[in-house]
């Protein structure tokens, strides 16, 4: 699957315009929040957000800027999981999840450099992912995906425990976002 197809799938899941009273992101269209649209120069009504602009925002904010395109050069499945998590929780949170798991899976700490968990992927994080996958191979991909989905599900539960109004979204988050 390429990025265009993946972004189209995200847009299909997110659907069109939504303004749920409990959604902390406020009015959204194609999964793009008002704040993100404004940060990307869109000043119109969210009902009228062009789908092509949504695609452009996904490409820049959720793929290129957090370096998930570089993760795709290492492993596309892990990149797609990070992008999907990033769309719903923010790319920094998705990158943080990967960094935490890479540290956790680092055996005795001798397989690669332990990472400073800052939610920003750089050369050290990318090298750690490469080293992890060289070490663990195909099984490592499956285990990393399980790990990333596990911490994502736990984070959704924490969100709803901290703010009961977000329970309206929990079932859908787990159904649509956690594989």
N, CA and C of each residue as an Amber inpcrd file, in Angstrom:
protein
   537
   0.8440000  -1.1810000   0.0000000   0.0000000   0.0000000   0.0000000
   0.8890000   1.2440000   0.0000000   0.5210000   2.2270000  -0.7920000
   1.2880000   3.4710000  -0.8030000   0.6100000   4.5250000   0.0750000
   1.2770000   5.6560000   0.2440000   0.7490000   6.6950000   1.1350000
  -0.5780000   7.2620000   0.6340000  -0.7230000   7.4490000  -0.6620000
  -1.9730000   8.0060000  -1.1890000  -3.1590000   7.1060000  -0.8600000
  -2.9830000   5.8120000  -1.0650000  -4.0570000   4.8620000  -0.7470000
  -4.3490000   4.8770000   0.7370000  -3.2910000   4.9100000   1.5390000
  -3.4640000   4.9030000   2.9920000  -4.2040000   6.1570000   3.4550000
  -3.8190000   7.3170000   2.9320000  -4.4940000   8.5690000   3.2970000
  -5.9530000   8.5150000   2.8630000  -6.2300000   7.9820000   1.6980000
  -7.6250000   7.8460000   1.2520000  -8.4080000   6.9420000   2.1990000
  -7.7820000   5.8930000   2.6990000  -8.4410000   5.0150000   3.6730000
  -8.7360000   5.7540000   4.9740000  -7.7940000   6.5720000   5.4230000
  -8.0150000   7.3720000   6.6390000  -9.1880000   8.3270000   6.4230000
  -9.2030000   8.9870000   5.2820000 -10.2910000   9.9220000   4.9750000
 -11.6320000   9.1850000   4.9490000 -11.6450000   7.9770000   4.4230000
 -12.8840000   7.1890000   4.3890000 -13.3550000   6.8350000   5.7970000
 -12.4170000   6.5150000   6.6920000 -12.7770000   6.1970000   8.0840000
 -13.2540000   7.4570000   8.8030000 -12.5520000   8.5530000   8.5940000
 -12.8810000   9.8060000   9.2840000 -14.1580000  10.4400000   8.7370000
 -14.4950000  10.0990000   7.5060000 -15.6900000  10.5970000   6.8240000
 -15.5980000  12.1040000   6.5880000 -16.7020000  12.7510000   6.4790000
 -16.7440000  14.1790000   6.1860000 -16.8270000  15.0230000   7.4410000
 -17.6390000  16.0520000   7.3510000 -17.7570000  17.0390000   8.4300000
 -18.4230000  16.4440000   9.6630000 -17.8240000  16.7130000  10.8220000
 -18.3620000  16.2880000  12.1150000 -18.1160000  17.4200000  13.1110000
 -19.1020000  17.6720000  13.9380000 -18.9360000  18.6470000  15.0280000
 -19.6320000  18.0880000  16.2630000 -19.0430000  17.0640000  16.8290000
 -19.6030000  16.4150000  18.0180000 -19.3290000  17.3040000  19.2320000
 -20.3180000  17.5400000  20.0680000 -20.1300000  18.4470000  21.2070000
 -19.0470000  17.9910000  22.1940000 -18.7660000  16.7120000  22.2730000
 -17.7450000  16.2270000  23.2030000 -16.3650000  16.0710000  22.5730000
 -16.2510000  16.3070000  21.2690000 -14.9670000  16.1590000  20.5930000
 -14.0950000  17.3640000  20.9160000 -12.9980000  17.1030000  21.6090000
 -12.1040000  18.1810000  22.0310000 -11.4640000  18.9030000  20.8520000
 -11.4550000  18.2510000  19.6790000 -10.8970000  18.8750000  18.4800000
 -11.8420000  19.8510000  17.8020000 -13.0880000  19.8870000  18.2710000
 -14.0640000  20.7880000  17.6650000 -14.4580000  20.3310000  16.2750000
 -14.9100000  21.2560000  15.4430000 -15.3300000  20.8830000  14.0920000
 -14.1780000  20.2470000  13.3130000 -14.4640000  19.1450000  12.6520000
 -13.4620000  18.4710000  11.8280000 -14.0880000  18.1080000  10.4870000
 -13.2260000  17.9690000   9.5110000 -13.6620000  17.4700000   8.2150000
 -12.5600000  16.5700000   7.6800000 -12.9300000  15.3830000   7.2690000
 -11.9840000  14.3620000   6.8040000 -10.9440000  14.0340000   7.8770000
 -11.2980000  14.2810000   9.1440000 -10.3850000  14.0200000  10.2440000
  -9.4450000  15.1740000  10.5510000  -9.5340000  16.2590000   9.8100000
  -8.6920000  17.4400000  10.0300000  -9.4470000  18.3820000  10.9570000
  -8.8280000  18.7100000  12.0950000  -9.4750000  19.5970000  13.0530000
  -9.3860000  21.0510000  12.5950000 -10.2250000  21.8710000  13.1810000
 -10.2190000  23.3020000  12.8870000  -8.8350000  23.8930000  13.1390000
  -8.2340000  23.5580000  14.2770000  -6.9150000  24.1180000  14.6080000
  -5.8580000  23.7140000  13.5850000  -5.8820000  22.4760000  13.1700000
  -4.9040000  22.0070000  12.1730000  -5.1610000  22.6780000  10.8310000
  -6.4230000  22.7990000  10.4510000  -6.7480000  23.4750000   9.1910000
  -6.2460000  24.9170000   9.2100000  -6.5080000  25.6200000  10.3220000
  -6.0620000  27.0150000  10.4380000  -4.5350000  27.1110000  10.4170000
  -3.8720000  26.1820000  11.0900000  -2.3990000  26.1740000  11.1040000
  -1.8270000  25.9410000   9.7100000  -2.6430000  25.3850000   8.8350000
  -2.2090000  25.1380000   7.4610000  -2.8050000  26.1340000   6.4730000
  -3.2800000  27.2690000   6.9890000  -3.7030000  28.3720000   6.1470000
  -5.1500000  28.3680000   5.6980000  -5.9210000  27.3630000   6.0720000
  -7.3240000  27.3200000   5.6490000  -8.1570000  28.2130000   6.5640000
  -8.8890000  29.1520000   5.9710000  -9.6850000  30.1010000   6.7560000
 -11.1880000  29.9340000   6.5560000 -11.6020000  29.0280000   5.7010000
 -13.0270000  28.8630000   5.4070000 -13.7640000  28.0550000   6.4610000
 -15.0350000  27.8460000   6.1880000 -15.8810000  27.0150000   7.0350000
 -15.3940000  25.5750000   6.9180000 -15.3340000  24.8620000   8.0360000
 -14.8300000  23.4910000   8.0220000 -15.6980000  22.5720000   7.1630000
 -16.9720000  22.9000000   6.9960000 -17.8370000  22.0920000   6.1280000
 -17.3270000  22.0930000   4.6820000 -16.5950000  23.1380000   4.3260000
 -16.1480000  23.3320000   2.9420000 -14.6770000  22.9840000   2.7260000
 -14.0270000  22.3930000   3.7250000 -12.6150000  22.0520000   3.5730000
 -12.4360000  21.1490000   2.3480000 -11.5980000  21.5460000   1.4080000
 -11.3900000  20.7060000   0.2260000 -10.6500000  19.4080000   0.5910000
 -11.1060000  18.3040000   0.0360000 -10.4850000  17.0110000   0.3190000
  -9.0190000  17.0090000  -0.1210000  -8.6920000  17.7280000  -1.1820000
  -7.2960000  17.7770000  -1.6230000  -6.4110000  18.4760000  -0.5980000
  -6.9580000  19.4880000   0.0850000  -6.1940000  20.1320000   1.1500000
  -6.0160000  19.1680000   2.3230000  -7.0520000  18.4240000   2.6460000
  -6.9310000  17.4140000   3.7160000  -5.8190000  16.4280000   3.3740000
  -5.7790000  15.9610000   2.1290000  -4.7150000  15.0330000   1.7080000
  -3.3330000  15.6730000   1.8620000  -3.2300000  16.9350000   1.4690000
  -1.9490000  17.6550000   1.5710000  -1.5210000  17.7710000   3.0350000
  -2.4690000  18.0920000   3.9080000  -2.1760000  18.2060000   5.3410000
  -1.7330000  16.8550000   5.8890000  -2.4270000  15.7920000   5.5370000
  -2.0120000  14.4570000   5.9970000  -0.5870000  14.1630000   5.5620000
  -0.2800000  14.4540000   4.3110000   1.0640000  14.1760000   3.8080000
   2.1470000  14.9310000   4.5550000   1.9050000  16.2070000   4.7910000
   2.9120000  17.0230000   5.4650000   2.9580000  16.7630000   6.9710000
   1.8220000  16.9210000   7.6300000   1.7890000  16.8930000   9.0920000
   1.8950000  15.4980000   9.6930000   1.3640000  14.5000000   9.0070000
   1.2800000  13.1660000   9.6030000   2.1940000  12.1290000   8.9460000
   2.8730000  12.5240000   7.8660000   3.7900000  11.5870000   7.2160000
   5.2030000  12.1640000   7.1470000   5.3790000  13.2880000   6.4730000
   6.7280000  13.8390000   6.2610000   7.3400000  14.4680000   7.5090000
   6.6100000  15.4040000   8.1420000   7.1740000  16.1250000   9.2870000
   7.6240000  15.1970000  10.4180000   6.8370000  14.1810000  10.7860000
   7.2980000  13.3070000  11.8730000   8.2770000  12.2130000  11.4100000
   8.6280000  12.2470000  10.1210000   9.5790000  11.2940000   9.5320000
   9.0280000   9.8720000   9.4290000   7.7110000   9.7480000   9.3860000
   7.1200000   8.4220000   9.2100000   7.3540000   7.9040000   7.7900000
   7.6230000   8.8220000   6.8420000   8.0220000   8.3840000   5.5080000
   9.3830000   7.6850000   5.5560000  10.2560000   8.1310000   6.4590000
  11.5550000   7.4750000   6.6190000  11.4010000   6.1270000   7.3250000
  10.4490000   6.0340000   8.2400000  10.1370000   4.7370000   8.8500000
   9.6660000   3.7830000   7.7630000   8.8710000   4.2800000   6.8040000
   8.3790000   3.4370000   5.7060000   9.5330000   2.8520000   4.9050000
  10.6280000   3.5880000   4.8050000  11.8120000   3.0690000   4.1260000
  12.4320000   1.8970000   4.8670000  12.1170000   1.7810000   6.1370000
  12.5970000   0.6670000   6.9620000  11.5440000  -0.4310000   6.9920000
  10.2980000  -0.0510000   7.2760000   9.1930000  -1.0130000   7.2710000
   7.8750000  -0.2650000   7.0980000   7.1740000  -0.5960000   6.0320000
   5.9240000   0.1000000   5.6940000   4.8150000  -0.1800000   6.7060000
   4.7010000  -1.4050000   7.2040000   3.6220000  -1.7210000   8.1530000
   3.7480000  -0.8940000   9.4320000   4.9530000  -0.7750000   9.9430000
   5.1630000   0.0180000  11.1560000   4.8840000   1.4840000  10.8600000
   5.3130000   1.9650000   9.7000000   5.0460000   3.3560000   9.3280000
   3.5500000   3.6310000   9.2730000   2.7930000   2.7230000   8.6740000
   1.3470000   2.9250000   8.5590000   0.6850000   2.9410000   9.9340000
   1.1570000   2.1060000  10.8250000   0.6130000   2.1130000  12.1890000
   0.9140000   3.4430000  12.8750000   2.1260000   3.9530000  12.7050000
   2.4930000   5.2320000  13.3180000   1.6740000   6.3800000  12.7340000
   1.4700000   6.3590000  11.4320000   0.6680000   7.4070000  10.7950000
  -0.7570000   7.3740000  11.3350000  -1.3470000   6.1960000  11.3760000
  -2.7190000   6.0760000  11.8540000  -2.8440000   6.5440000  13.3040000
  -1.9140000   6.1350000  14.1400000  -1.9280000   6.5850000  15.5390000
  -1.7180000   8.0870000  15.6010000  -0.8010000   8.5910000  14.7920000
  -0.5140000  10.0200000  14.7750000  -1.7000000  10.8670000  14.3750000
  -2.5080000  10.3600000  13.4400000  -3.6950000  11.0900000  13.0080000
  -4.6450000  11.2670000  14.1770000  -4.7800000  10.2670000  15.0200000
  -5.7660000  10.3060000  16.0900000  -5.2140000  10.8430000  17.4020000
  -3.9220000  10.6720000  17.6430000  -3.3360000  11.0790000  18.9350000
  -2.2520000  12.1360000  18.8020000  -1.8810000  12.4470000  17.5930000
  -0.7780000  13.3570000  17.3400000   0.4750000  12.5790000  16.9810000
   1.2090000  13.0460000  15.9810000   2.4020000  12.3260000  15.5400000
   3.4670000  12.1850000  16.6260000   3.5690000  13.1580000  17.5040000
   4.5440000  13.0690000  18.5910000   4.2490000  11.9140000  19.5310000
   2.9820000  11.6650000  19.7960000   2.5980000  10.5590000  20.6650000
   2.9290000   9.2250000  19.9850000   2.6510000   9.1200000  18.6860000
   2.9770000   7.8930000  17.9530000   4.4830000   7.6300000  17.9650000
   5.2740000   8.6690000  17.7350000   6.7330000   8.5230000  17.7500000
   7.2190000   8.1480000  19.1510000   6.5970000   8.7380000  20.1650000
   6.9470000   8.3930000  21.5520000   6.6830000   6.9140000  21.8290000
   5.5420000   6.4190000  21.3670000   5.2330000   4.9990000  21.5530000
   6.3210000   4.1260000  20.9440000   6.7550000   4.4490000  19.7230000
   7.8130000   3.6700000  19.0700000   9.1110000   3.7450000  19.8720000
   9.4880000   4.9220000  20.2980000  10.7290000   5.0730000  21.0710000
  10.6680000   4.2790000  22.3750000   9.5470000   4.3380000  23.0550000
   9.4080000   3.5920000  24.3090000   9.5600000   2.0920000  24.0700000
   8.8980000   1.5790000  23.0280000   8.9920000   0.1550000  22.7540000
  10.3880000  -0.2410000  22.3000000  11.0440000   0.5940000  21.5190000
  12.4160000   0.2670000  21.1290000  13.3120000   0.1720000  22.3540000
  13.1380000   1.0770000  23.2970000  13.9060000   0.9770000  24.5510000
  13.5460000  -0.2980000  25.3020000  12.2670000  -0.5800000  25.4060000
  11.8250000  -1.7640000  26.1360000  12.3210000  -3.0590000  25.5240000
  12.3910000  -3.1020000  24.2110000  12.8290000  -4.3150000  23.5160000
  14.3490000  -4.4140000  23.3770000  15.0760000  -3.4710000  23.9210000
  16.5270000  -3.4010000  23.7190000  17.3050000  -4.3880000  24.5740000
  16.6990000  -5.5260000  24.8800000  17.4060000  -6.6130000  25.5590000
  18.1490000  -6.0530000  26.7720000  19.4220000  -6.1450000  26.7940000
  20.2230000  -5.6320000  27.9120000  20.7190000  -4.2210000  27.6350000
  20.1990000  -3.6040000  26.6000000  20.6440000  -2.2710000  26.2200000
  21.8610000  -2.2970000  25.3200000  22.1870000  -3.4730000  24.8260000
  23.4050000  -3.5960000  24.0300000  23.1420000  -3.7360000  22.5310000
  21.9040000  -3.8120000  22.1160000  21.5850000  -4.0230000  20.6960000
  21.6870000  -2.7410000  19.8780000  21.3850000  -1.6200000  20.5170000
  21.4500000  -0.3070000  19.8820000  21.4040000   0.7090000  21.0160000
  21.6620000   1.9550000  20.6930000  21.6640000   3.0000000  21.7170000
  20.2590000   3.1870000  22.2750000  20.1270000   3.2320000  23.6030000
  18.8440000   3.5790000  24.1940000  18.4570000   4.9810000  23.7390000
  17.1690000   5.1860000  23.6050000  16.6630000   6.4310000  23.0500000
  16.1980000   7.3840000  24.1330000  16.3770000   8.6560000  23.8820000
  15.7390000   9.6930000  24.6770000  14.3210000   9.8070000  24.1250000
  13.3340000   9.5450000  24.9460000  11.9400000   9.5250000  24.4950000
  11.4090000  10.9520000  24.4890000  11.3710000  11.5200000  23.2770000
  10.9140000  12.8980000  23.1290000   9.8180000  13.0430000  22.0800000
   9.3920000  11.9170000  21.4730000   8.3480000  11.9870000  20.4740000
   8.7970000  12.5800000  19.1550000  10.1070000  12.6300000  18.9450000
  10.6570000  13.1570000  17.6890000  11.6340000  12.1280000  17.1360000
  11.3440000  11.6410000  15.9510000  12.2160000  10.6460000  15.3440000
  13.3570000  11.3330000  14.6090000  14.5490000  10.8560000  14.8830000
  15.7360000  11.3450000  14.2060000  16.6200000  10.1740000  13.8470000
  17.8500000  10.4420000  13.4730000  18.7490000   9.3810000  13.0300000
  18.9690000   8.2770000  14.0640000  19.0080000   8.6150000  15.3340000
  19.2580000   7.6020000  16.3680000  18.0430000   6.6770000  16.5090000
  16.8440000   7.2500000  16.5090000  15.6250000   6.4370000  16.5950000
  15.4780000   5.5440000  15.3660000  15.7200000   6.0980000  14.2010000
  15.6010000   5.3130000  12.9680000  16.6400000   4.1970000  12.9270000
  17.8520000   4.4900000  13.3870000  18.8900000   3.4510000  13.4380000
  18.5120000   2.3550000  14.4400000  17.8990000   2.7440000  15.5440000
  17.4650000   1.7550000  16.5300000  16.3960000   0.8440000  15.9390000
  15.4490000   1.4070000  15.1890000  14.4320000   0.5880000  14.5430000
  15.0690000  -0.3810000  13.5500000  16.0040000   0.1040000  12.7540000
  16.7010000  -0.7800000  11.8130000  17.4190000  -1.9090000  12.5490000
  18.1100000  -1.5750000  13.6210000  18.8390000  -2.5900000  14.3830000
  17.8840000  -3.5940000  15.0120000  16.7660000  -3.1080000  15.5450000
  15.7690000  -4.0040000  16.1320000  15.2640000  -5.0000000  15.0910000
  14.9370000  -4.5000000  13.9010000  14.3910000  -5.3790000  12.8660000
  15.4480000  -6.3240000  12.2870000  16.6990000  -5.8850000  12.2270000
  17.7760000  -6.8100000  11.8160000  17.9040000  -7.9420000  12.8220000
  17.8040000  -7.5860000  14.0890000  17.9370000  -8.5510000  15.1730000
  16.7470000  -9.4940000  15.2420000  15.5300000  -8.9430000  15.1770000
  14.3170000  -9.7410000  15.3960000  13.6270000 -10.2040000  14.1080000
  13.9530000  -9.6090000  12.9800000  13.4120000 -10.0530000  11.7000000
  11.9090000  -9.8810000  11.5730000  11.3050000 -10.7700000  10.7870000
   9.8650000 -10.6930000  10.4970000   9.0190000 -10.8020000  11.7690000
   9.4450000 -11.6350000  12.6830000   8.7110000 -11.7420000  13.9420000
   8.7290000 -10.4160000  14.6860000   9.8390000  -9.6900000  14.5990000
   9.9500000  -8.3900000  15.2510000   8.9350000  -7.3880000  14.7380000
   8.6170000  -7.4650000  13.4520000   7.5940000  -6.5810000  12.8840000
   6.2510000  -6.8670000  13.5480000   5.8740000  -8.1310000  13.6060000
   4.5860000  -8.5080000  14.2120000   4.5300000  -8.1060000  15.6840000
   5.6120000  -8.3390000  16.4010000   5.6340000  -8.0090000  17.8280000
   5.5660000  -6.5010000  18.0300000   6.2910000  -5.7460000  17.2110000
   6.2490000  -4.2790000  17.3330000   4.8450000  -3.7620000  17.0500000
   4.1850000  -4.3030000  16.0500000   2.8210000  -3.8590000  15.7490000
   1.8690000  -4.1650000  16.8980000   1.9990000  -5.3490000  17.4900000
   1.1820000  -5.6850000  18.6660000   1.4650000  -4.7080000  19.8100000
   2.7320000  -4.4270000  20.0240000   3.1260000  -3.5350000  21.1140000
   2.5700000  -2.1290000  20.8960000   2.7040000  -1.6190000  19.6730000
   2.2020000  -0.2790000  19.3760000   0.6850000  -0.2040000  19.5420000
  -0.0140000  -1.2270000  19.0800000  -1.4700000  -1.2460000  19.2490000
  -1.8650000  -1.3690000  20.7130000  -1.1010000  -2.1410000  21.4770000
  -1.4030000  -2.3030000  22.8990000  -1.3020000  -0.9950000  23.6610000
  -0.2290000  -0.2520000  23.4330000  -0.0590000   1.0130000  24.1570000
  -1.0580000   2.0480000  23.6520000  -1.4250000   1.9680000  22.3860000
  -2.4420000   2.8700000  21.8520000  -3.7850000   2.6110000  22.5290000
  -4.1730000   1.3490000  22.6450000  -5.4380000   1.0130000  23.3100000
  -5.4170000   1.4650000  24.7630000  -4.3040000   1.2400000  25.4400000
  -4.1880000   1.6670000  26.8380000  -4.3170000   3.1850000  26.9580000
  -3.7500000   3.9160000  26.0050000  -3.8350000   5.3830000  26.0320000
  -5.2830000   5.8420000  25.8440000  -6.0200000   5.1890000  24.9560000
  -7.4330000   5.5440000  24.7850000  -8.2010000   5.3540000  26.0920000
  -7.9410000   4.2470000  26.7760000  -8.6060000   3.9930000  28.0460000
  -8.2320000   5.0610000  29.0740000  -6.9580000   5.4350000  29.1270000
  -6.5200000   6.4910000  30.0470000  -7.2260000   7.8110000  29.7550000
  -7.3770000   8.1330000  28.4740000  -8.0740000   9.3690000  28.0960000
  -9.4850000   9.3630000  28.6500000 -10.1870000   8.2440000  28.4910000
 -11.5780000   8.1830000  28.9500000 -11.6780000   8.1210000  30.4690000
 -10.6800000   7.5610000  31.1110000 -10.6830000   7.5580000  32.5750000
 -10.4480000   8.9630000  33.1210000  -9.6890000   9.7570000  32.3820000
  -9.4110000  11.1230000  32.8050000 -10.5090000  12.1090000  32.4470000
 -11.3130000  11.7510000  31.4560000 -12.3730000  12.6450000  31.0010000
 -13.5370000  11.7940000  30.5040000 -14.5330000  11.6490000  31.3380000
 -15.6700000  10.7630000  31.0390000 -16.3860000  11.1280000  29.7380000
 -16.3480000  12.3950000  29.3350000 -17.0370000  12.7850000  28.1070000
 -16.4270000  12.0920000  26.8900000 -15.1760000  11.6770000  26.9970000
 -14.5110000  11.0260000  25.8690000 -14.9160000   9.5610000  25.7040000
 -15.6760000   9.0400000  26.6680000 -16.1620000   7.6610000  26.5450000
 -17.0480000   7.4860000  25.3180000 -17.6410000   8.5580000  24.8570000
 -18.4820000   8.4860000  23.6630000 -17.6930000   7.9970000  22.4530000
 -16.3670000   8.1190000  22.5100000 -15.5260000   7.7800000  21.3660000
 -14.7360000   6.4910000  21.5540000 -14.6910000   5.9590000  22.7670000
 -13.8000000   4.8300000  23.0720000 -14.0580000   3.6130000  22.1950000
 -15.2950000   3.1970000  22.0890000 -15.6070000   2.0080000  21.2970000
 -15.1390000   2.1890000  19.8480000 -15.4380000   3.3240000  19.2670000
 -15.0280000   3.5940000  17.8850000 -13.5260000   3.6480000  17.7280000
 -12.8400000   4.2590000  18.7020000 -11.3760000   4.2970000  18.6320000
 -10.8020000   2.8870000  18.5830000 -11.2680000   2.0350000  19.4740000
 -10.7540000   0.6610000  19.5120000 -11.1560000  -0.0790000  18.2350000
 -12.3820000   0.1020000  17.8100000 -12.8670000  -0.5980000  16.6120000
 -12.1290000  -0.1500000  15.3480000 -11.8930000   1.1710000  15.2050000
 -11.3100000   1.6930000  13.9710000  -9.8000000   1.8520000  14.0060000
  -9.2090000   2.0330000  15.1740000  -7.7970000   2.4050000  15.2540000
  -6.8650000   1.3190000  15.7640000  -7.3890000   0.3510000  16.4930000
  -6.5080000  -0.6640000  17.0890000  -6.7250000  -1.9670000  16.3240000
  -5.6700000  -2.4240000  15.6700000  -5.7710000  -3.6550000  14.8510000
  -5.6180000  -4.8940000  15.7080000
